[in-house]
Amino acid sequence: MANSFTADFPEIWAREQQIVFHKTNIAQMITDMTPKAQLSRGDTFNKPYRSAINVQSYTRWTSITIDDLTDTQEQLSINSEFATGFYIDDFDKVQSNYNLAANYGRDAWIKLANQVDTDVLWQYANSTSSVDDGEIGGTSGNWISLTTSNVLEVVAAAKRKIAKQNVPLNNLFGAVSPEFEEILVQYGAGRDTQMGDVANANWFIGSFYGFKLFSSNQLSGSATLAMATQPTDGDTVVIDGITFTFKTTIGSTAGNVLIGWSADVARANLTSAINDPSTTDANQVAVSTANQRVLDSNYTATNDNSADTMTLVAKWTWVLVLSETFTDGTDTWTATLEKQHCLFGSKWGTTLVMQSEPSLRIREVETKLWVNILNWVLYWVKTFTDWANQLVDVQLRSDTYS
């Protein structure tokens, strides 16, 4: 015999839903946002730059050569438009234990802010200078394996690159990865102070050799796939959990890529499948809708037939998780060419125009007992030509990171 009182035991619900941990945002801390005051209207911001002045030798009583001067027009078009949308039924609102609209609305706002951050941190690609292993006494063209022994040299090299471009050494910043931050702490730059605790609310981790450092998990990453041999039917390439399968017959399975008649064709088809993941045609089958959203606008692949490689660049994925199952063992993701891009420079190097910051609108739906909750953002990010010399791409080897 046994007592049974389970019918009397209440189920207790938490007062708040579980915390959703989002990526951190630092864009507004490291960019020039002053043009916003001029852009209450309009969709284009013009900023010309001047030609260089040439200094010449002068001989008394002779003519000075008169140079032609040319101003070059450069524009920033405000056309980065992103949005989210979801609905809440009135009955769900009444019976739910939680404020669903507020909770999901907050998540949507942060996601849109994340999108802005990724575009800012991707500006490494427009920087005039870079720091690789060759800049700190290693091999030029190789990425840096960051350690406590070379971290000071890396930061000093970034500062040297900026100084050589005649950029004033004030308002300097460094957007660094969690791995970079870890090395700094081991080096001895981490300090637990009240000031540091307050600063960390904005992801500011401290000053180091003249740079204000911000930790971000939205930096860009890149990698190179060596693929000189025509794949075998069923060979796969996996990018952050998204599988592309090479097939002699295209079929209908999501992510299938036609091998074609050569390695160059197969590699070109893979490149197209990554860059245009929602398309199904004779050479590729679209990936799932969820994977399309992951790949769309954040991953870019470039095919190089002469080098037999494909280069992959990813916004907001600073450590890429990559694999392949090629039959030919020489075709693989090149470990030494997997890197993350930390961005160093002057705050005035990149311009961020937030014409409409992440906003929310609630719209009732005719004939339905629910509301659509829409969120959107309108902005543009640009590194103007003459200001690119204020940015430095610090390239770290990331294949050992996880």
C-alpha positions in Angstrom: 0.0 0.0 0.0 1.1 3.6 -0.6 -0.3 7.0 -0.1 -0.9 9.1 -3.2 -1.0 12.9 -2.7 0.4 14.1 -6.0 -3.0 15.6 -6.9 -2.4 18.0 -4.1 1.0 19.2 -5.2 1.0 22.6 -7.0 3.2 23.4 -9.9 5.1 26.6 -9.3 6.0 29.0 -12.1 8.9 31.4 -12.0 7.9 35.1 -11.9 10.2 35.8 -14.8 11.1 33.8 -18.0 14.6 32.6 -18.4 17.2 35.1 -19.4 18.2 35.1 -23.1 21.9 35.9 -23.5 22.5 38.1 -26.5 25.7 39.2 -28.2 27.2 42.4 -26.9 27.0 45.7 -28.8 29.8 48.3 -29.0 29.2 50.0 -32.3 28.2 53.4 -30.9 31.4 53.4 -28.7 33.8 53.1 -31.6 32.3 55.1 -34.5 31.7 58.7 -35.6 27.9 59.4 -35.4 28.0 63.1 -35.8 26.4 63.1 -39.3 23.1 62.0 -37.8 22.3 65.7 -36.8 22.3 66.6 -40.6 20.2 63.6 -41.6 16.7 64.1 -40.2 15.7 63.8 -43.9 17.2 62.5 -47.0 18.9 59.2 -47.9 22.4 60.2 -49.0 25.3 61.9 -47.1 28.0 63.4 -49.3 31.5 63.9 -48.1 34.2 64.8 -50.7 37.9 64.4 -50.0 40.8 66.5 -51.3 43.7 65.6 -53.5 47.2 65.6 -52.0 49.4 68.7 -52.0 52.8 68.1 -53.6 55.8 69.8 -52.1 58.5 70.7 -54.7 62.0 72.0 -54.7 62.2 75.7 -55.5 65.0 77.6 -57.2 65.0 81.4 -56.8 63.7 83.5 -59.7 62.2 80.4 -61.3 58.5 79.5 -61.8 56.7 77.2 -59.3 54.9 74.3 -61.0 51.2 74.8 -60.5 49.3 71.6 -59.7 45.8 70.8 -60.6 43.6 70.1 -57.6 40.7 67.7 -57.7 38.0 67.1 -55.1 36.5 63.6 -55.2 32.9 63.0 -54.2 32.1 60.1 -51.9 28.7 59.2 -50.7 27.1 57.3 -47.9 23.7 55.9 -48.9 21.4 55.1 -46.0 19.9 51.9 -47.1 20.6 49.2 -44.6 17.0 48.1 -43.7 16.3 45.2 -41.3 13.2 44.2 -39.5 11.6 41.5 -37.3 7.9 40.6 -36.9 5.8 38.3 -34.7 2.3 38.3 -33.4 0.6 37.8 -30.0 -3.0 36.6 -29.7 -5.2 38.4 -27.3 -6.1 35.2 -25.5 -2.5 34.2 -25.1 -1.9 37.6 -23.7 -4.7 37.2 -21.2 -3.7 33.7 -20.0 0.1 33.9 -20.2 2.0 34.2 -17.0 4.4 36.6 -18.7 4.4 39.8 -20.7 5.1 38.1 -24.0 5.1 41.2 -26.2 7.6 43.0 -23.9 9.9 40.0 -23.6 10.0 39.1 -27.3 10.1 42.8 -28.2 13.2 43.3 -26.1 14.8 40.3 -27.8 14.0 41.7 -31.3 15.4 45.2 -30.4 18.7 43.6 -29.3 18.9 41.4 -32.4 18.5 44.5 -34.6 21.2 46.3 -32.7 23.4 43.3 -33.1 23.0 43.6 -36.9 24.4 47.2 -36.7 27.4 46.0 -34.7 28.3 43.3 -37.2 28.4 45.9 -40.0 30.6 48.2 -37.9 33.1 45.5 -36.9 33.3 44.2 -40.5 34.9 47.5 -41.4 38.3 45.7 -40.9 37.9 44.8 -44.6 38.2 48.5 -45.5 41.2 49.3 -43.3 44.3 50.6 -44.9 46.6 48.6 -42.6 46.8 45.2 -41.1 48.9 43.4 -38.5 49.9 39.8 -39.1 52.7 37.5 -37.8 55.3 39.3 -40.0 54.7 42.6 -38.2 55.9 41.1 -34.9 59.0 39.2 -36.1 57.3 36.1 -37.5 56.3 35.1 -41.0 54.6 37.6 -43.2 51.2 36.3 -44.5 50.7 34.1 -41.5 48.1 34.9 -38.8 49.2 35.6 -35.2 49.1 32.9 -32.6 48.4 35.3 -29.7 50.2 34.7 -26.4 51.2 36.6 -23.3 54.7 36.9 -24.8 53.6 38.7 -27.9 50.3 40.6 -27.0 52.2 43.8 -26.2 54.0 43.6 -29.6 50.7 43.1 -31.4 49.1 46.2 -29.8 52.3 48.2 -30.3 52.3 47.2 -34.0 48.7 48.4 -34.4 49.6 51.7 -32.9 52.7 52.0 -35.2 50.5 51.3 -38.2 48.1 54.1 -37.2 51.0 56.6 -36.4 52.6 56.0 -39.8 49.4 57.2 -41.5 49.7 60.6 -39.7 46.6 59.9 -37.6 46.5 61.7 -34.2 47.0 59.1 -31.5 43.9 60.1 -29.4 40.5 58.5 -29.3 42.1 55.1 -30.1 40.0 52.0 -29.6 40.5 48.2 -30.0 37.6 45.9 -30.5 39.0 42.5 -29.4 37.7 39.0 -29.0 37.1 37.1 -25.8 40.3 35.1 -26.6 42.3 38.4 -26.9 40.8 39.6 -23.6 41.8 36.3 -22.0 45.4 36.7 -23.0 45.4 40.3 -21.7 44.2 39.1 -18.3 46.9 36.5 -18.2 49.4 39.1 -19.2 48.3 41.2 -16.3 46.2 43.9 -17.9 43.0 42.8 -16.1 42.1 44.8 -13.0 39.0 44.3 -10.8 38.3 47.8 -9.7 35.1 49.8 -9.1 35.8 51.9 -12.1 36.4 48.8 -14.2 33.1 47.3 -13.0 31.2 50.3 -14.1 33.0 50.5 -17.4 32.2 46.8 -18.1 28.6 47.7 -18.4 29.5 49.1 -21.9 31.9 46.2 -22.6 34.9 48.4 -21.9 37.6 46.2 -20.5 40.3 48.8 -19.8 43.0 50.9 -21.5 46.1 49.3 -22.8 49.0 51.1 -24.5 46.8 54.1 -25.4 43.8 52.1 -26.7 40.4 51.9 -25.0 39.6 48.2 -25.4 36.1 46.8 -25.9 35.4 43.1 -25.8 33.1 41.8 -28.5 31.8 38.5 -29.6 30.6 39.9 -32.9 33.9 40.3 -34.7 34.3 38.8 -38.2 36.1 35.6 -39.0 37.4 34.1 -42.3 38.8 30.9 -43.6 40.2 29.3 -46.8 39.1 26.0 -48.3 41.7 24.3 -50.4 39.9 22.3 -53.1 42.0 21.3 -56.1 40.4 17.9 -56.8 37.0 17.2 -58.2 34.8 16.0 -55.3 33.3 12.5 -55.1 29.5 12.1 -55.0 28.5 12.5 -51.3 31.5 14.6 -50.2 30.4 17.3 -47.8 31.5 20.8 -46.6 30.0 21.9 -43.3 30.0 25.6 -42.3 28.8 26.3 -38.7 26.5 23.3 -38.8 25.1 23.9 -42.3 25.9 21.0 -44.6 26.5 21.3 -48.4 26.7 17.9 -50.2 28.3 17.5 -53.6 26.2 15.4 -56.0 26.6 14.1 -59.5 22.9 14.5 -59.8 21.4 17.5 -58.1 18.3 15.9 -56.6 16.1 17.8 -54.2 17.8 17.5 -50.8 18.5 20.9 -49.2 22.1 21.9 -49.5 22.9 19.7 -52.5 25.6 21.1 -54.8 26.2 19.9 -58.4 29.8 18.6 -58.9 29.9 19.4 -62.6 32.8 18.5 -64.8 35.8 19.9 -62.8 37.0 21.0 -59.4 36.7 24.6 -60.5 33.0 24.2 -61.5 32.2 22.3 -58.2 34.0 25.0 -56.2 32.1 27.8 -58.1 28.8 26.0 -57.4 29.6 25.8 -53.7 30.5 29.5 -53.7 27.1 30.3 -55.3 25.2 28.1 -52.8 26.7 30.0 -49.9 26.2 33.5 -51.4 22.7 32.8 -52.6 21.3 30.1 -50.2 17.6 30.6 -51.0 18.0 29.7 -54.7 17.3 26.3 -56.2 18.4 25.8 -59.8 20.4 23.3 -61.9 23.5 23.7 -59.8 22.2 23.9 -56.2 19.3 23.2 -53.9 18.4 25.9 -51.4 19.1 25.2 -47.8 16.4 25.3 -45.2 14.7 28.6 -44.4 16.4 28.7 -41.0 19.8 28.2 -42.6 19.1 30.8 -45.2 18.6 33.4 -42.5 22.0 32.4 -41.0 23.8 32.6 -44.3 22.1 35.6 -45.9 24.1 38.8 -45.8 26.4 37.5 -43.0 28.5 34.9 -45.0 30.3 35.7 -48.2 32.3 33.2 -50.2 34.9 34.0 -53.0 36.1 31.4 -55.5 39.7 31.5 -56.8 40.3 29.2 -59.7 44.0 30.1 -60.0 44.7 29.2 -56.4 42.2 26.3 -56.2 40.6 27.8 -53.1 37.4 29.3 -51.8 37.7 32.0 -49.2 34.8 32.4 -46.6 34.2 35.6 -44.6 31.6 35.6 -41.9 30.2 38.6 -40.0 29.5 38.2 -36.3 31.1 34.7 -36.3 34.6 35.3 -35.1 35.4 31.6 -34.6 34.2 29.5 -37.5 33.3 25.8 -36.9 34.3 24.1 -40.2 34.7 20.6 -41.4 34.6 18.5 -44.6 34.5 14.9 -45.8 36.4 15.1 -49.0 37.6 11.8 -50.4 40.8 13.4 -51.4 42.6 14.1 -48.2 44.6 17.1 -49.6 41.4 19.1 -50.0 40.5 20.6 -46.6 40.0 23.8 -44.6 43.4 25.2 -44.2 44.0 25.5 -40.4 46.7 28.1 -40.6 44.3 30.3 -42.7 41.5 30.4 -40.2 41.5 33.8 -38.6 39.5 36.3 -36.6 39.7 40.0 -37.3 40.2 42.3 -34.3 39.6 46.0 -35.2 41.9 48.7 -33.9 41.9 52.3 -34.8 40.6 55.8 -34.2 36.9 56.4 -33.3 36.6 58.7 -36.2 37.6 56.1 -38.8 34.1 54.7 -39.4 30.9 56.7 -39.8 27.7 55.2 -38.5 24.4 56.9 -39.4 21.4 55.7 -37.4 18.6 57.4 -39.2 16.0 55.3 -37.3 17.3 53.4 -34.3 15.6 50.0 -33.5 11.9 50.9 -33.2 8.7 49.0 -32.3 5.2 49.3 -33.7 2.1 47.4 -32.7 -0.5 46.9 -35.4 -3.9 45.3 -35.0 -4.9 42.7 -37.5 -8.4 42.9 -39.0 -10.6 39.9 -38.4 -8.1 38.4 -36.0 -7.7 38.6 -32.2 -4.1 39.4 -32.3 -1.6 42.2 -32.9 1.5 42.1 -35.1 4.6 43.5 -33.4 7.0 44.9 -35.9 10.5 46.1 -35.2 12.9 47.8 -37.7 16.1 49.8 -38.0 17.4 52.1 -40.8 21.1 52.9 -40.9 24.3 52.8 -42.9 27.9 52.2 -42.0 30.8 53.5 -44.1 34.5 53.9 -43.9 35.3 56.9 -46.2 38.3 56.5 -48.4 40.5 59.1 -46.7 39.6 57.8 -43.3 40.4 54.1 -43.9 44.0 54.9 -42.8 42.6 55.2 -39.2 41.8 51.5 -39.0 43.9 48.4 -38.6 42.9 44.8 -39.1 44.7 42.7 -36.4 44.6 39.1 -37.7 44.6 36.3 -35.1 44.9 32.6 -35.9 41.7 31.0 -34.6 41.7 27.3 -35.6 42.6 26.4 -32.0 39.8 28.5 -30.5 36.4 26.9 -29.6 
